Amino acid sequence: MVLPESNTKLQLGQLLVQQGAVTEEQLEHALAHQKQIGNALLLGEVLQKLNICSEEQIMTALASAYEVPFARISPKVADPKVIDALPREFLEKHAVLPLFKVRNRLTLAVNEPANVFLLEEVGRLTGCEILVVCATAKDIKATLETHLPSANVFVIDDIFNDGDAGQLSLVEEKVEDITDLESAAEGSPVIKLVNYLIFHAVQEGASDIHIEPDENALRVRYRVDGSLYEKLRPPFKMLPALSSRIKIMAGLDISERRLPQDGGIHVLMDGRPIDLRVSTIAGPHGEKVVIRIIDNRNVLVNLEKLGFAYEMLKDWRKVISAPNGVVLVTGPTGSGKSTTLYGVLRELNTDDVNICTVEDPVEFNLPWVNQFQVSEKVGFTFAGALRSLLRQDPDIIMVGEIRDQETGRIAVQAALTGHLVLSTLHTNDAPGAVTRLVNVGVESYLIAASLQGVLAQRLVRKICTHCKEPYEPPVSVRRAVERVAGEVETFYHGAGCAKCRNSGYSGRIGIYELLIPDDAMRDKITASPNINELRAMAAEAGMVTLREDGMGKVKAGITTVEEIFRATAG
């Protein structure tokens, strides 16, 4: 905080006294303390340190001294498009915040109203006339952190109602020229439709938005709790403008409509950043667009909330607390592997460890975790990134997926040299991870020496709490459940209601299978692992299978038998 050069202390102090923020005695005390520490701190900093007055009171006084407004700012006040007028590094270094722009006048929130050189630099960089408002450093920092998950941010604030869909018919002309296409994509109905789709998808907890063209027809579907359902059917003629609008937001090439493209969008809802992954691919009737929604509320979850049984969670925590070794999470795509690994990293992330990750892509930014995204285009592969990370003195390494022999071998060698390595594999169950590593090309004796544990998982839908009701299943179903979980007093299912779109389900929970190799299993892995022998040994050692864990959740009234059979079939 820079104060006026001439008679600064007296001026600020008198202003604070006049405003009733401090008394004469408190001011004298602060000035004496400042003198005692050799003027190492400015008067405002001393007053805050001694808890005599707040930063807001000091900034109000400074704003009065410099005859500029004082403003309490929040993420909703600042326009994200205007924030992009200055480089991110500049904003964070100088704690300034562009709020909004009218013609050539840029309103700028600052914490240093006397720093004329800084204001001149902002004017030079933006080419605008600068209007200054004072704000606290805390408010500026909080707003910047909200608005800068990336340089490209959109605010979802222009939503139209369901009954307003008639506006969509405004886009009637088939547009082929790229200039016309871009103009149509920036039209109000198209923007409103895209905003509507994203807004309601996040509200409904969807993980994906599918925009699918057919012959003279277009439909939009959401994936909620793992199942797709149709949301609406816009006019087919909107497809080119609709896909172009999404491409513009994701920074993709709107002129390229033959080759697949991938990009990202960062949006804000209620001041909360949400990442969107965009994928486009050309089909016979036009481009299909899929938007994956990554909401930090769903990604950053404590391990306790994922659905682990009490004893299994205790065993899992023992596995991940090992000082070294390989820990694997397995399951098909969409089974929640990334969420589990983020929960592990969140738990292990302390001040005394160095955690590094290699991901494709980075799903969510974890505070104080060093995350790196692979890029096949520039040759930054999993194996290459992992090799480089080993020179960064890591304690814990997370590799997004072991896909090939080179990555697998480096991961195992890293584990054997004192690192804890976390990664994922696509296998049907936990014992299958061992044979999968062998098939990839990792020597069996290295697997035996390094493997700490394998967690297999699936996601199953939970019974909707709004329409949950008891029912009596067929005798064969009751017997199948009780054979695994013991006697069940009451079976439950969802009758279907408006809250769950008449599906009977709302939300998802994990079912798990944890394999912790003992000495006998390590010997078997070294000798020549056979998947059936490994499964038999794991069962003898007391491993709870996916189906057994799922049946326990059926007994507890969390999910249904049908869900467990579906998730564990085969």
Secondary structure as GFF3:
##gff-version 3
##sequence-region A 1 570
A	DSSP	alpha_helix	8	18	.	.	.	ID=ss1
A	DSSP	alpha_helix	24	36	.	.	.	ID=ss2
A	DSSP	alpha_helix	43	49	.	.	.	ID=ss3
A	DSSP	alpha_helix	55	65	.	.	.	ID=ss4
A	DSSP	alpha_helix	80	83	.	.	.	ID=ss5
A	DSSP	alpha_helix	88	94	.	.	.	ID=ss6
A	DSSP	beta_strand	97	102	.	.	.	ID=ss7
A	DSSP	beta_strand	105	110	.	.	.	ID=ss8
A	DSSP	alpha_helix	116	126	.	.	.	ID=ss9
A	DSSP	beta_strand	129	134	.	.	.	ID=ss10
A	DSSP	alpha_helix	137	147	.	.	.	ID=ss11
A	DSSP	beta_strand	153	155	.	.	.	ID=ss12
A	DSSP	three_ten_helix	162	170	.	.	.	ID=ss13
A	DSSP	alpha_helix	178	185	.	.	.	ID=ss14
A	DSSP	alpha_helix	188	203	.	.	.	ID=ss15
A	DSSP	beta_strand	206	214	.	.	.	ID=ss16
A	DSSP	beta_strand	217	224	.	.	.	ID=ss17
A	DSSP	beta_strand	227	232	.	.	.	ID=ss18
A	DSSP	three_ten_helix	236	238	.	.	.	ID=ss19
A	DSSP	alpha_helix	239	250	.	.	.	ID=ss20
A	DSSP	beta_strand	261	269	.	.	.	ID=ss21
A	DSSP	beta_strand	272	283	.	.	.	ID=ss22
A	DSSP	beta_strand	286	295	.	.	.	ID=ss23
A	DSSP	alpha_helix	296	299	.	.	.	ID=ss24
A	DSSP	three_ten_helix	303	305	.	.	.	ID=ss25
A	DSSP	alpha_helix	310	320	.	.	.	ID=ss26
A	DSSP	beta_strand	325	330	.	.	.	ID=ss27
A	DSSP	alpha_helix	337	348	.	.	.	ID=ss28
A	DSSP	beta_strand	355	359	.	.	.	ID=ss29
A	DSSP	beta_strand	370	373	.	.	.	ID=ss30
A	DSSP	three_ten_helix	376	378	.	.	.	ID=ss31
A	DSSP	alpha_helix	382	389	.	.	.	ID=ss32
A	DSSP	three_ten_helix	390	392	.	.	.	ID=ss33
A	DSSP	beta_strand	396	399	.	.	.	ID=ss34
A	DSSP	alpha_helix	405	416	.	.	.	ID=ss35
A	DSSP	beta_strand	420	425	.	.	.	ID=ss36
A	DSSP	alpha_helix	432	440	.	.	.	ID=ss37
A	DSSP	alpha_helix	444	450	.	.	.	ID=ss38
A	DSSP	beta_strand	451	463	.	.	.	ID=ss39
A	DSSP	beta_strand	468	471	.	.	.	ID=ss40
A	DSSP	alpha_helix	475	485	.	.	.	ID=ss41
A	DSSP	beta_strand	491	494	.	.	.	ID=ss42
A	DSSP	three_ten_helix	498	500	.	.	.	ID=ss43
A	DSSP	beta_strand	505	515	.	.	.	ID=ss44
A	DSSP	alpha_helix	519	527	.	.	.	ID=ss45
A	DSSP	alpha_helix	531	540	.	.	.	ID=ss46
A	DSSP	alpha_helix	546	555	.	.	.	ID=ss47
A	DSSP	alpha_helix	561	568	.	.	.	ID=ss48
###
